[in-house]
Amino acid sequence: MERGAARTIESLGKGAEGIALTFDDGPDPDYTPKVLELLARHGARATFFLLGMRAAEQPELAARIAAEGHEIGNHTWHHPDLTAESEETARREIGQAQQLLERLTGRAPALFRSPYGTFDDRLLRLAEELGLGFCLWSVDTEDWRLPGADALAERISGARPGDIVLLHDAGGDRRQTLEALERALPELAASYRLDTVSSLLRGDPG
C-alpha cells in the first residue's frame, strides 16, 4: 500500500517462493519455546515481532530466537496504539525496543509491526526515517480471539506462497495456536518453503 513516500509490506508479492509465519507479542517463557520446537521439527524459520518490555524480561529467550535462525522484528516497547500517541512517544517506543533487540541479538531489526496493525502517514514516515520496513500481513488467523484449534489450523493451512501469516506466541492463552500449528505445520512445511519475511522478500535461496 502506497502512502506518500512510505509503504506497508502486506504480502511477499507475486512470485514469492514461500510463506512467512510471523508471531507477535513475545517472547513468552511458556509458549515461545514450544513454538521454536515446532518450527525446528519441521525445518521452518519465522519472524518474531518482539516487545521490548518482554525481551527485557526474557533476554536469553530473545537471543535464542535469533540464534536459531529466525528473524527478530520490532513491535514497540509497551504495545501502545501509536496512532493515539505523540510522535515523541512513538519514536521512544520504537527506538528503545530497537536498541535492546539489537543488543540482545547482535543485529538491528529490519522490520517494524505496529501494535493492533494501526498506522497513519506520520507513523509510516517515522518507520521509514528509522530505516524500518513497515510489516503487516495478508492472512490474519485471529488467534487472539480463541476461535478454536480447528479453525486456526484451517486458516494456517490455507496460506499460500506470498502470504504473511499473523499469529501470536504471547499476550494471552496460546494453547490453541500451538495445537493448530502442530496440526498444520507438517503438511504446510512439506509443501512450501517456510522462511522469514526479509529472506523471502530478498529472494534468498532456500
Secondary structure in CASP SS format (residue, H / E / C, confidence):
PFRMAT SS
TARGET T0000
AUTHOR 0000-0000-0000
METHOD secondary structure of the structure
MODEL  1
M C 1.00
E E 1.00
R E 1.00
G C 1.00
A C 1.00
A E 1.00
R E 1.00
T E 1.00
I E 1.00
E C 1.00
S C 1.00
L C 1.00
G C 1.00
K C 1.00
G C 1.00
A C 1.00
E C 1.00
G E 1.00
I E 1.00
A E 1.00
L E 1.00
T E 1.00
F E 1.00
D E 1.00
D C 1.00
G C 1.00
P C 1.00
D C 1.00
P C 1.00
D C 1.00
Y H 1.00
T H 1.00
P H 1.00
K H 1.00
V H 1.00
L H 1.00
E H 1.00
L H 1.00
L H 1.00
A H 1.00
R H 1.00
H C 1.00
G C 1.00
A C 1.00
R C 1.00
A C 1.00
T E 1.00
F E 1.00
F E 1.00
L E 1.00
L C 1.00
G H 1.00
M H 1.00
R H 1.00
A H 1.00
A H 1.00
E H 1.00
Q C 1.00
P H 1.00
E H 1.00
L H 1.00
A H 1.00
A H 1.00
R H 1.00
I H 1.00
A H 1.00
A H 1.00
E C 1.00
G C 1.00
H C 1.00
E E 1.00
I E 1.00
G E 1.00
N E 1.00
H C 1.00
T C 1.00
W C 1.00
H C 1.00
H C 1.00
P C 1.00
D C 1.00
L H 1.00
T H 1.00
A H 1.00
E C 1.00
S C 1.00
E H 1.00
E H 1.00
T H 1.00
A H 1.00
R H 1.00
R H 1.00
E H 1.00
I H 1.00
G H 1.00
Q H 1.00
A H 1.00
Q H 1.00
Q H 1.00
L H 1.00
L H 1.00
E H 1.00
R H 1.00
L H 1.00
T H 1.00
G C 1.00
R C 1.00
A C 1.00
P C 1.00
A C 1.00
L E 1.00
F E 1.00
R C 1.00
S C 1.00
P H 1.00
Y H 1.00
G H 1.00
T C 1.00
F C 1.00
D C 1.00
D H 1.00
R H 1.00
L H 1.00
L H 1.00
R H 1.00
L H 1.00
A H 1.00
E H 1.00
E H 1.00
L C 1.00
G C 1.00
L C 1.00
G E 1.00
F E 1.00
C E 1.00
L C 1.00
W C 1.00
S C 1.00
V E 1.00
D E 1.00
T C 1.00
E C 1.00
D H 1.00
W H 1.00
R H 1.00
L C 1.00
P C 1.00
G C 1.00
A H 1.00
D H 1.00
A H 1.00
L H 1.00
A H 1.00
E H 1.00
R H 1.00
I H 1.00
S H 1.00
G C 1.00
A C 1.00
R C 1.00
P C 1.00
G C 1.00
D C 1.00
I E 1.00
V E 1.00
L E 1.00
L E 1.00
H E 1.00
D C 1.00
A C 1.00
G C 1.00
G C 1.00
D C 1.00
R C 1.00
R H 1.00
Q H 1.00
T H 1.00
L H 1.00
E H 1.00
A H 1.00
L H 1.00
E H 1.00
R H 1.00
A H 1.00
L H 1.00
P H 1.00
E H 1.00
L H 1.00
A H 1.00
A H 1.00
S H 1.00
Y C 1.00
R E 1.00
L E 1.00
D C 1.00
T C 1.00
V H 1.00
S H 1.00
S H 1.00
L H 1.00
L H 1.00
R H 1.00
G C 1.00
D C 1.00
P C 1.00
G C 1.00
END
